[in-house]
C-alpha cells in the first residue's frame, strides 16, 4: 500500500530524489470490533483504520510508509487507547506507547530489534520481515526485494541437519495419548466408520494370524476403493462395502501394482516402519523417499521382532514441530527464519506469463464433480486441492481426509461420484465432529508470500495441516502452495 501523494506521516511521496520510505506493517493480535492505529507519524491527529487479517479475524493489520528513524504508536481499540505489551515501549507525553526503529538512508537494510519477540501469537509477525526499501526516483516507486545469501541458507540447513541427526523418535512421543490399530479382517465399511468417528485419517493394520503389523490404512485407500467400486457400477451399495475386508482390498491392490522378481515370483512388500532409536533425519528421509504421510514407530524387546509394540505414528509435521520448538528461543542461530517465504525455492507457484516449464497448480471450481476431485488427488499425488472461484480466489479446500465425511449417515451407500459436486461434498462436513484438516477452527491454512519462513514452518507443524495456500492479500487469489514435503526438501537441501 503506497500513498499516491502523502504517506501516513504527511511526508511528500514525490519529494526529492533519493527519499527513502519503508513500508511497515503494524499488528494488533488481541481482537476487537474496530481497531485504529495512531502515532507520531500521523502527528497523533489521525486514526488509521486497521483491517482483520485473512483467515484470522482476531488479528488486525495496517501498512504505513514511514521515513527512517524512531516512531511511536498506539492502538485505539473499541474506543479505548491500548498498547501492545509484547512490543518495545516507552513512557511519553501520551502515556505508555510502543516504539519502532527504522533504518536510516545510509543503511537501507532493516535493523532487527533485539527486544522484539520472535515467537508468540501465531499471527504476530515482526515488523522488519515485512519491510522493503522503497526509493522514490522521478516519482516512481521502486521496490528492492530482500536477498538471502547462499551462506545463510547453508548455515541454517547445517544446524537443522545436526539437530535432526542427534535426536531420535523418542522425541516425538507424547507424554500420553492413544494409537488405534485396525484388524485386517475388519470390513472396509466398519473401518471407514471407525476412522471417521475417531477423527483419524490413518491407522496401522494388525494381523492376528501373523502376530505383527502388516500395513497402514489411509484416506487414500478409501478414495481408491470408492473409485474402484464406482467403475463397476453407478451405485455404491452398503453390501458391496460389507463384502470387502481390509485384507481383501490390500491383496487386490497389491495384484494391481504387482512386482515380480527374476523368477517370476510376486515380491512381498514389508511394512514400512522405524524404531524408537532411529534419528529424526532418517525418519524424515524415509517419509520423503516413500511418499507416505506417516511411518509407524514400532519397538520389540525380542531379538526376532516378536511381540511388537506400536509406540507412535511419526509424521513430517511432528518432526517439524520438534524443530520449531528447539529453535524458537534461539532463532538467531538460523539466519533464514525471518526472511519472507518468497525468497526461497520452496513450494509450487502459479506460473508467470510466458513460463512454460513450470508445473501448474492443481485447482478446481466448487461446482466440479467429486469424482474429478478424487481423480486429481490421486493423479497429482497431492493431499489437498484449493477450491477457487472464477477469479482464482480461494473459496475452500478439498483434502483426502474429507472423503470420510461420506461415512456420515451412510452417504457412501447412495452417492454417485460423478453427480455430487465438491461443494455438496464439503457441506457434509460442516456439521461433522471430525477434526480432519482443522486447527483452531480453520479449514484453509493460508499465508502471504511476504510471511517469514518461521511463521510458515510453525503453521505446517500444527496437527492436521499438510499444505499452506499462498494467497494475495485482499483478493485471496491463489499464488502458490507450500507442503510439508516441500519444506523438508528445502531444509534438508
Residue pairs with C-beta under 8 A, 6 or more apart in sequence:
1 23
1 63
1 65
2 13
2 21
2 23
2 65
2 134
2 141
3 13
3 65
4 13
5 12
5 13
5 14
6 12
6 13
7 13
7 21
7 41
7 64
7 65
7 66
7 67
8 41
8 42
8 46
8 48
8 64
8 65
8 66
9 40
9 41
9 42
9 43
9 64
9 66
9 67
9 71
10 41
10 42
10 43
11 19
11 21
11 65
11 67
13 19
13 21
13 65
13 136
13 141
14 136
14 139
15 136
17 136
17 137
17 138
18 105
18 135
18 136
18 137
19 67
19 135
19 136
20 67
20 68
20 105
20 108
20 133
20 134
20 135
20 136
21 65
21 66
21 67
21 134
21 136
22 65
22 66
22 67
22 68
22 102
22 103
22 110
22 131
22 132
22 133
22 134
23 63
23 64
23 65
23 66
23 130
23 131
23 132
23 134
24 63
24 64
24 65
24 66
24 100
24 102
24 127
24 130
24 131
25 61
25 62
25 63
25 125
25 127
25 130
25 131
26 37
26 50
26 61
26 62
26 63
26 64
26 73
26 127
27 59
27 60
27 61
27 84
27 123
27 124
27 125
28 35
28 37
28 50
28 59
28 60
28 61
28 75
28 77
28 82
28 84
29 58
29 59
29 60
29 84
29 121
29 123
29 124
30 58
30 77
30 82
30 84
31 58
32 60
32 77
32 78
33 78
34 49
34 77
34 78
35 49
35 50
35 60
35 75
35 76
35 77
35 78
36 47
36 48
36 49
36 50
36 75
36 76
36 77
37 47
37 48
37 49
37 50
37 62
37 64
37 73
37 74
37 75
37 76
38 44
38 46
38 47
38 48
38 73
38 74
38 75
38 76
39 71
39 72
39 73
39 74
39 97
40 71
40 72
40 73
41 64
41 66
41 67
41 71
41 73
42 48
44 94
47 76
48 62
48 64
49 62
50 60
50 61
50 62
50 75
51 60
51 61
51 62
52 58
52 59
52 60
52 61
53 59
53 60
53 61
53 123
54 446
54 448
54 471
54 473
54 476
55 442
55 444
55 445
55 446
56 122
56 123
58 123
59 121
59 123
59 124
63 130
65 134
66 100
66 102
67 102
68 102
68 103
68 104
68 105
69 101
69 102
69 104
70 99
70 100
70 101
70 102
71 99
71 100
71 102
72 90
72 92
72 94
72 97
72 98
72 99
73 97
73 98
73 99
73 100
74 81
74 82
74 83
74 94
74 95
74 97
74 98
75 81
75 82
75 83
75 84
76 82
81 94
81 95
83 89
83 95
83 96
83 97
83 98
84 98
86 117
86 120
86 121
86 124
87 98
87 99
87 116
88 98
88 99
88 100
88 113
88 115
88 116
89 96
89 97
89 98
89 99
90 96
90 97
90 99
91 97
100 113
100 127
101 111
101 113
102 110
102 131
103 109
103 110
103 111
103 133
108 133
108 144
109 133
110 127
110 128
110 131
111 128
112 126
112 128
112 338
113 126
113 127
113 128
116 126
116 127
116 128
117 124
118 126
118 328
118 331
118 337
118 338
118 454
119 328
119 329
119 331
119 454
119 458
122 440
122 455
122 458
122 459
125 451
125 452
125 455
126 338
126 452
128 338
129 338
129 339
129 340
129 450
129 451
129 452
130 340
130 450
132 143
132 144
132 145
132 146
133 143
133 144
134 141
134 142
134 143
134 144
135 141
135 142
135 144
145 343
146 339
146 340
146 343
147 343
148 336
148 339
148 343
148 344
152 335
152 336
152 339
153 336
153 344
155 334
155 335
156 334
156 335
156 336
156 337
156 491
157 491
157 492
157 493
159 327
159 333
159 334
160 323
160 327
160 334
160 491
160 492
161 281
161 492
161 493
163 280
163 323
163 326
163 327
164 279
164 280
164 281
164 284
164 319
164 323
164 492
165 279
165 280
165 281
166 279
167 279
167 280
167 322
168 276
168 277
168 278
168 279
168 280
169 274
169 275
169 276
169 277
169 278
169 279
169 280
169 283
169 297
169 311
169 312
169 314
170 276
170 277
171 280
171 322
172 280
172 297
172 312
172 314
172 318
172 319
172 322
173 276
173 297
173 311
173 312
174 312
179 204
179 310
179 311
179 312
179 313
180 194
180 198
180 200
180 203
181 203
181 204
181 205
181 206
181 213
181 310
182 191
182 194
182 203
182 204
182 205
182 206
182 217
182 246
183 205
183 206
183 207
183 208
183 246
184 205
184 206
184 207
184 214
184 215
184 245
184 246
184 247
184 250
185 208
185 245
185 246
185 247
186 194
186 245
186 246
187 241
187 242
187 243
187 244
187 245
187 246
188 222
188 225
188 241
188 244
188 245
188 246
188 249
189 238
189 241
189 242
189 244
191 203
191 217
191 246
192 222
192 241
192 404
192 407
192 412
193 407
194 203
195 201
195 202
195 203
195 217
195 219
195 404
196 404
196 405
196 407
196 408
196 434
197 407
199 433
199 434
199 435
199 436
201 218
201 219
201 293
201 400
201 401
201 404
201 436
202 216
202 217
202 218
202 219
202 293
202 294
202 313
203 216
203 217
204 213
204 215
204 216
204 217
204 296
204 310
204 313
205 213
205 214
205 215
205 216
205 217
205 246
205 250
206 212
206 213
206 214
207 213
207 214
207 247
211 306
211 307
212 271
212 305
212 306
212 308
213 271
213 273
213 296
213 298
213 308
213 310
214 250
214 271
215 250
215 271
216 271
216 272
216 292
216 294
216 296
217 246
218 293
218 400
219 400
219 401
219 403
219 404
220 377
220 378
220 400
221 249
221 253
222 403
222 404
223 374
223 377
223 378
223 400
223 403
224 253
224 378
225 241
225 244
225 249
226 236
226 374
226 403
226 406
226 412
226 417
227 371
227 374
227 375
227 378
227 417
229 236
229 240
229 241
230 236
230 371
230 417
230 418
233 240
234 416
234 418
235 414
235 416
236 412
236 413
236 414
236 415
237 413
238 410
238 412
238 413
241 412
241 413
254 266
254 269
258 266
258 267
259 266
259 267
260 266
260 267
261 267
271 296
272 286
272 290
272 292
272 295
272 296
273 295
273 296
273 297
273 298
274 282
274 283
274 286
274 295
274 296
274 297
274 298
274 314
275 297
275 298
275 299
276 297
276 299
276 311
280 319
280 322
281 492
283 295
283 314
283 319
284 316
284 319
284 488
284 492
285 492
286 295
287 293
287 294
287 295
287 314
287 315
287 316
288 316
288 485
288 488
288 489
288 492
291 381
291 485
293 315
293 383
293 466
294 313
294 314
294 315
295 313
295 314
295 315
296 310
296 312
296 313
296 314
297 310
297 311
297 312
297 313
297 314
298 308
298 309
298 310
298 311
299 308
299 309
299 311
300 306
300 307
300 308
300 309
301 307
315 484
316 484
316 485
316 487
316 488
317 460
317 461
317 462
317 463
317 465
317 466
317 484
319 488
320 457
320 460
320 461
320 484
320 487
320 488
321 461
321 462
323 457
323 461
323 491
324 454
324 457
324 458
324 461
327 333
327 334
327 337
331 337
331 338
331 454
336 344
336 453
337 452
337 453
337 454
337 457
338 452
338 453
338 454
339 452
339 453
340 449
340 450
340 451
340 452
340 453
341 347
341 447
341 449
341 450
341 451
341 452
341 453
341 456
341 470
341 482
342 449
342 450
343 453
344 453
344 490
345 490
346 482
346 486
346 487
346 490
347 470
347 480
347 481
347 482
347 483
347 486
348 359
348 361
348 480
348 481
348 486
349 358
349 361
349 470
349 479
349 480
350 360
350 361
350 392
350 478
350 479
350 480
351 358
351 360
352 358
361 386
361 478
361 480
361 481
362 376
362 380
362 382
362 385
362 386
363 385
363 386
363 387
363 388
363 392
363 478
364 372
364 373
364 376
364 385
364 386
364 387
364 388
364 398
364 422
365 387
365 388
365 389
365 390
365 422
366 387
366 389
366 395
366 396
366 421
366 422
366 423
366 426
367 421
367 422
367 423
368 421
368 422
369 417
369 418
369 419
369 420
369 421
369 422
370 415
370 417
370 418
370 420
370 421
370 422
370 424
370 425
371 417
371 418
373 385
373 398
373 422
373 425
374 403
374 417
376 382
376 385
377 383
377 384
377 385
377 398
377 400
382 467
382 483
383 399
383 400
383 466
383 467
383 483
384 397
384 398
384 399
384 400
384 437
384 466
384 467
385 397
385 398
385 399
386 394
386 397
386 469
386 478
386 481
387 394
387 395
387 396
387 397
387 398
387 422
387 426
388 394
388 395
388 478
389 395
391 475
391 477
392 477
392 478
393 471
393 475
393 476
393 477
393 478
394 444
394 446
394 469
394 471
394 476
394 477
394 478
396 422
396 426
396 443
396 444
397 437
397 443
397 444
397 469
398 422
398 425
398 426
399 436
399 437
399 466
401 436
401 437
402 425
402 426
402 429
402 436
402 437
404 434
404 436
405 411
405 425
405 426
405 428
405 429
405 432
405 434
406 412
406 415
406 425
406 428
408 428
408 429
408 432
411 428
429 436
435 464
436 464
437 443
437 464
437 465
438 464
439 445
439 462
439 463
439 464
439 465
440 462
444 469
445 459
445 462
445 465
445 467
445 468
445 469
446 468
446 469
446 470
446 471
446 476
447 455
447 456
447 459
447 468
447 469
447 470
447 471
447 482
448 470
448 471
448 472
448 473
449 470
449 479
449 480
456 468
456 482
456 487
457 487
459 465
459 468
460 466
460 468
460 482
460 483
460 484
460 487
466 483
466 484
467 481
467 482
467 483
467 484
468 481
468 482
468 483
469 478
469 480
469 481
470 478
470 479
470 480
470 481
470 482
471 477
471 478
471 479
472 478
472 479
